[in-house]
Amino acid sequence: SLADVTAYAGAEACEAIGAPRIVVNLGRTDSKGKNKKEPAFDIWGEGSEASVASAKAAFTESGLSAKETTALLIAHGELRRTLKEIQAKAVAKAKVEPEEDDDERSELDDEVVVVPTSFGRRDEIWGPKLTDSFGNTYIANLLKAVKKSAPSEISLTLLDRVLIEDSECRASAQAFASSNKDFLEALPKAYQKLSTNGQTFLRAKD
């Protein structure tokens, strides 16, 4: 189903930058229509002015604990942080390496590349990782920045504010910032709970 694809894509996005394997079970059913109640705000928006309480409620009202919510928000922050790093490296590389002249292209450049369906070790089955830096760097940096400067002096997203302004999420965030191991263990469990939220899985009959 499309719901399965969405759940799988999120897990693979994390794994592509070094997160631990997140097992995604298949069997979700797709929605037959739009949500009866549209979201009141864009929770992922960079400039959202929604309250911290309403943003946190979007998670907790779905059955996620403060600790699970925190793990997911930190993972989202890590994805944003890593994407910026990759983009910066690509820009720097483009400045150093000039574009290839069309006249210098060989006939092999137009050759169709066939990608095998399975190859290499388990962690290479989907190809090389973009980076291996996934961890608690984002939340550690965020907490350090807030400690040095007032939140009003820092450019914070709505999700950043949830992590530092909500007392429950901040406590979990500080714990994860102190222990990368705890964060990496908590994320797969939180993601699995998120991706199976509202679904009923039936076992095959013997």
Disulfide bonds with the S-S distance in Angstrom:
none
